[in-house]
Amino acid sequence: METNLVKLIEDFHSEDQCHEYLAAVRWPEGVCCLRCQSKNISQIVERHQYDCNDCRHQFSVTAGSAFHDTHLPLWKWFLAVYIMCESKKSTSANQLKRTLGISYKTAWYLCHRIRNAMKESLNLQGVIEADEAYIGGKRHGKTGRGAAGKTAVAGMVERGGQVQLAAIAKADRETLTKFIENHLGKNVQLVITDAHKGYDKIKNVAPHKRVNKAGGEVTSQDNINAIENVWSLLKRSLIGSYHQVSSKHLPAYLSEIAFRFNNRSNPNLFRDTMAKLLAGNHVTFQELAAAV
């Protein structure tokens, strides 16, 4: 069922409603003990906890998830997830700070916990376009491939389908070939790239075709327009919403952008994102804030 902002506020304006929803998402067949998997469970209503009648383990719906040990009201989590899912060009921690009435530190941590749960590793099928882009602040000197101070990002997208993005150390043959090979499914028809020498070995892992963007005719089939559209979306998000992103945290932003792109037609995006948060690992603020 699709969720809009009005419905979100109507359905989840209390902690009780939020806990009930998370329990239904985490345990669609009934609450299950996190230790022994028993379904013989009693509820401790006033503490939003459960008690296993078999092993006596007490737990909550948020235990061991991305929500673990949060001090933020769940309704603010719900609103943050909704905003991040519905913002086509992403939203910044500063924007969430103003919207939710929380500190910048809390908003930043909240965004990264949600992004951490959005990480996916996909195998792509059909006709795939692959390319690389360079992200980072402007510096004097060389532009384009190998530009100083920029981080390379590899990307591949199914035509009409899903995308996989990754920050890479350098856009050489070995790195690009490994990235593409790691995300190829069983039914790949063709991988299309530009004429960059880094793609010379793609023919060893999949049918490969090059497109010379600098010269010659580019047809409706022989192009990499789909992945270039992804780069446009990525750069609009980074410039328009985040303004600047460190190389350490760039993979997290790529995960968010790819996840939202891959679920662009998903009517259950909010629910599915909540499910990933419940299944996701807890990441500490110290881990996120630590130097590279």
C-alpha positions as CSV (number, residue, x, y, z in Angstrom):
1,M,0.0,0.0,0.0
2,E,1.3,3.4,-0.9
3,T,2.1,5.8,1.9
4,N,1.8,9.6,1.6
5,L,2.7,12.3,4.2
6,V,-0.9,12.7,5.4
7,K,-1.4,9.0,5.9
8,L,2.0,8.7,7.6
9,I,1.0,11.4,10.2
10,E,-2.4,9.8,10.7
11,D,-1.1,6.3,11.2
12,F,2.1,6.9,13.2
13,H,1.6,9.8,15.5
14,S,2.2,7.7,18.6
15,E,4.9,5.4,19.8
16,D,2.4,2.5,20.3
17,Q,1.4,2.7,16.6
18,C,5.0,2.8,15.5
19,H,5.9,-0.3,17.5
20,E,2.9,-2.2,16.3
21,Y,3.8,-1.4,12.7
22,L,7.4,-2.4,13.1
23,A,6.3,-5.7,14.8
24,A,4.0,-6.5,11.8
25,V,6.8,-5.8,9.4
26,R,9.5,-7.7,11.3
27,W,7.3,-10.7,12.2
28,P,4.5,-11.0,9.6
29,E,3.6,-14.5,11.0
30,G,3.7,-13.4,14.6
31,V,6.3,-12.3,17.1
32,C,9.2,-14.7,17.3
33,C,11.9,-14.8,20.1
34,L,15.2,-13.4,18.9
35,R,17.1,-16.0,20.9
36,C,15.3,-19.4,20.6
37,Q,12.8,-18.6,17.8
38,S,9.8,-19.6,19.9
39,K,6.4,-18.0,19.2
40,N,5.3,-18.6,22.8
41,I,5.6,-14.9,23.6
42,S,4.1,-12.5,26.2
43,Q,4.0,-8.8,25.7
44,I,5.2,-6.2,28.3
45,V,3.0,-3.4,27.0
46,E,4.2,-0.5,29.2
47,R,7.8,-1.1,28.1
48,H,7.2,-1.9,24.5
49,Q,9.0,-5.3,25.0
50,Y,8.3,-9.0,24.7
51,D,9.1,-11.9,27.0
52,C,9.7,-15.4,25.7
53,N,7.8,-17.9,27.8
54,D,10.3,-20.6,26.8
55,C,13.7,-19.2,27.3
56,R,12.7,-16.0,29.3
57,H,14.6,-13.8,26.9
58,Q,13.2,-10.2,26.9
59,F,13.5,-8.2,23.7
60,S,12.0,-5.4,21.7
61,V,11.1,-5.0,18.1
62,T,14.0,-2.7,17.5
63,A,16.6,-5.0,19.2
64,G,19.6,-5.9,16.9
65,S,18.3,-3.7,14.1
66,A,19.3,-0.3,12.7
67,F,17.0,1.2,15.4
68,H,19.0,-0.4,18.2
69,D,19.5,1.9,21.2
70,T,17.9,4.9,19.5
71,H,16.8,7.7,21.8
72,L,14.9,9.4,19.0
73,P,11.1,8.9,19.0
74,L,10.1,6.3,16.4
75,W,7.7,8.7,14.7
76,K,10.7,10.9,13.8
77,W,12.4,7.9,12.3
78,F,9.4,7.2,10.3
79,L,9.2,10.7,9.0
80,A,12.9,10.7,8.2
81,V,12.6,7.4,6.2
82,Y,9.6,8.8,4.3
83,I,11.5,12.0,3.4
84,M,14.6,10.2,2.3
85,C,12.6,7.8,0.2
86,E,10.4,10.4,-1.5
87,S,13.1,13.1,-2.2
88,K,14.1,12.4,-5.8
89,K,17.3,14.5,-5.4
90,S,17.9,13.4,-1.8
91,T,17.7,15.5,1.4
92,S,20.4,16.8,3.6
93,A,21.0,16.4,7.3
94,N,20.5,20.1,7.6
95,Q,17.0,19.8,6.1
96,L,16.1,16.9,8.4
97,K,17.4,18.9,11.3
98,R,15.0,21.7,10.5
99,T,12.1,19.4,9.7
100,L,12.3,17.2,12.7
101,G,13.5,19.8,15.2
102,I,16.6,17.9,16.2
103,S,20.3,18.7,16.4
104,Y,22.5,18.5,13.3
105,K,24.6,15.7,14.9
106,T,21.4,13.6,15.5
107,A,20.1,14.3,11.9
108,W,23.5,13.3,10.4
109,Y,23.7,10.1,12.4
110,L,20.0,9.3,11.5
111,C,20.6,9.8,7.8
112,H,23.7,7.5,7.8
113,R,21.9,4.7,9.8
114,I,19.2,4.8,7.1
115,R,21.7,4.8,4.3
116,N,23.6,1.9,5.8
117,A,20.4,-0.2,5.7
118,M,19.9,0.7,2.0
119,K,23.1,-1.0,0.9
120,E,22.5,-3.7,-1.8
121,S,24.6,-5.8,-4.1
122,L,22.7,-6.7,-7.2
123,N,23.3,-8.9,-10.3
124,L,22.1,-7.2,-13.4
125,Q,20.5,-8.8,-16.5
126,G,19.7,-8.1,-20.1
127,V,21.4,-5.2,-21.9
128,I,23.6,-3.3,-19.5
129,E,25.3,0.1,-19.8
130,A,28.5,0.7,-17.9
131,D,30.5,3.8,-17.3
132,E,32.5,5.7,-14.7
133,A,32.2,9.3,-13.3
134,Y,34.4,11.5,-11.1
135,I,33.0,13.1,-8.0
136,G,34.6,15.8,-5.9
137,G,35.5,19.4,-5.4
138,K,36.8,21.6,-8.2
139,R,40.5,22.0,-8.4
140,H,42.8,23.7,-10.9
141,G,44.5,21.4,-13.4
142,K,43.4,18.4,-15.3
143,T,39.6,17.7,-15.8
144,G,37.8,14.5,-16.7
145,R,39.4,11.1,-16.3
146,G,42.2,11.3,-13.7
147,A,41.2,14.7,-12.5
148,A,43.0,15.7,-9.3
149,G,41.1,15.6,-6.0
150,K,38.2,13.6,-7.4
151,T,36.9,10.1,-6.5
152,A,36.0,7.7,-9.2
153,V,32.6,6.0,-9.2
154,A,31.8,3.0,-11.4
155,G,28.2,2.4,-12.5
156,M,26.2,-0.1,-14.5
157,V,22.5,0.0,-15.2
158,E,20.0,-2.4,-16.9
159,R,18.1,-0.7,-19.6
160,G,14.7,0.0,-18.0
161,G,15.9,-1.7,-14.8
162,Q,18.2,-1.4,-11.9
163,V,21.5,0.3,-11.2
164,Q,24.6,-0.7,-9.2
165,L,27.1,2.0,-8.1
166,A,30.4,1.8,-6.3
167,A,33.3,4.1,-5.4
168,I,36.5,2.8,-6.8
169,A,40.2,3.6,-6.1
170,K,41.0,4.0,-9.8
171,A,39.3,3.4,-13.2
172,D,41.8,1.0,-14.6
173,R,41.2,-2.3,-16.5
174,E,41.4,-4.6,-13.5
175,T,39.1,-2.5,-11.3
176,L,36.4,-1.9,-13.9
177,T,36.4,-5.5,-15.1
178,K,36.1,-6.8,-11.6
179,F,33.3,-4.4,-10.7
180,I,31.3,-5.4,-13.8
181,E,32.0,-9.1,-13.4
182,N,30.9,-9.1,-9.8
183,H,27.5,-7.7,-10.7
184,L,26.6,-9.7,-13.9
185,G,23.6,-12.0,-13.7
186,K,23.1,-15.2,-15.6
187,N,21.0,-13.6,-18.4
188,V,23.3,-10.8,-19.7
189,Q,22.8,-10.1,-23.3
190,L,25.3,-7.3,-23.8
191,V,27.4,-4.8,-21.9
192,I,27.8,-1.4,-23.6
193,T,30.5,1.0,-22.7
194,D,32.3,4.0,-24.2
195,A,35.8,3.7,-25.8
196,H,37.8,4.0,-22.5
197,K,40.7,1.6,-22.4
198,G,39.6,0.5,-18.9
199,Y,36.9,-1.6,-20.6
200,D,39.3,-3.6,-22.9
201,K,38.8,-6.8,-20.9
202,I,35.0,-6.8,-20.6
203,K,34.8,-9.1,-23.6
204,N,36.4,-11.8,-21.5
205,V,33.4,-11.8,-19.0
206,A,30.4,-10.9,-21.2
207,P,29.4,-9.9,-24.8
208,H,30.7,-6.3,-25.1
209,K,30.1,-3.4,-27.4
210,R,31.8,0.0,-27.4
211,V,30.2,3.4,-28.3
212,N,32.4,6.1,-29.5
213,K,30.8,9.3,-28.0
214,A,33.5,11.5,-29.5
215,G,32.8,10.7,-33.1
216,G,30.6,8.7,-35.3
217,E,26.8,8.2,-35.3
218,V,25.2,7.1,-32.0
219,T,21.9,5.2,-32.6
220,S,18.9,4.7,-30.3
221,Q,20.4,1.3,-29.4
222,D,24.1,1.9,-29.4
223,N,24.4,4.5,-26.6
224,I,25.0,4.8,-22.9
225,N,22.3,7.4,-22.2
226,A,20.8,5.4,-19.3
227,I,23.9,5.4,-17.2
228,E,24.6,9.0,-18.1
229,N,21.1,9.9,-16.8
230,V,22.1,8.2,-13.6
231,W,25.2,10.4,-13.4
232,S,23.1,13.5,-13.9
233,L,20.8,12.4,-11.0
234,L,23.8,11.6,-8.8
235,K,25.5,15.0,-9.5
236,R,22.2,16.9,-9.0
237,S,21.9,15.2,-5.6
238,L,25.4,15.8,-4.5
239,I,25.5,19.4,-5.7
240,G,21.9,20.4,-4.9
241,S,21.3,18.7,-1.6
242,Y,24.6,17.6,0.0
243,H,26.9,20.3,-1.6
244,Q,30.0,18.2,-0.6
245,V,30.6,14.6,0.3
246,S,33.8,13.1,1.8
247,S,35.4,10.1,0.0
248,K,34.8,8.1,3.2
249,H,31.0,8.5,3.1
250,L,30.5,8.6,-0.7
251,P,29.7,4.9,-0.8
252,A,26.8,5.5,1.7
253,Y,25.3,8.3,-0.5
254,L,25.7,6.0,-3.6
255,S,23.8,3.3,-1.8
256,E,20.9,5.7,-1.0
257,I,20.7,7.0,-4.6
258,A,20.9,3.6,-6.1
259,F,18.3,2.2,-3.7
260,R,15.9,5.0,-4.4
261,F,16.4,4.6,-8.2
262,N,15.9,0.9,-8.1
263,N,12.6,1.3,-6.1
264,R,11.3,4.2,-8.2
265,S,8.2,2.3,-9.2
266,N,7.8,0.4,-5.9
267,P,4.4,1.2,-4.3
268,N,5.6,-0.4,-1.0
269,L,8.9,1.5,-0.8
270,F,8.3,2.9,2.7
271,R,7.4,-0.6,4.1
272,D,10.3,-2.3,2.3
273,T,12.8,0.4,3.6
274,M,11.5,-0.2,7.1
275,A,12.0,-4.0,6.6
276,K,15.7,-3.3,5.6
277,L,16.2,-1.2,8.7
278,L,14.8,-3.9,10.9
279,A,17.1,-6.5,9.2
280,G,20.1,-4.1,9.1
281,N,23.1,-3.9,11.3
282,H,23.5,-1.3,14.0
283,V,26.2,1.2,13.2
284,T,27.6,3.4,15.9
285,F,28.3,7.2,15.7
286,Q,31.9,6.5,16.5
287,E,32.3,4.2,13.5
288,L,30.8,6.8,11.2
289,A,32.7,9.8,12.6
290,A,36.1,8.0,12.8
291,A,38.8,9.3,10.4
292,V,39.5,7.2,7.3
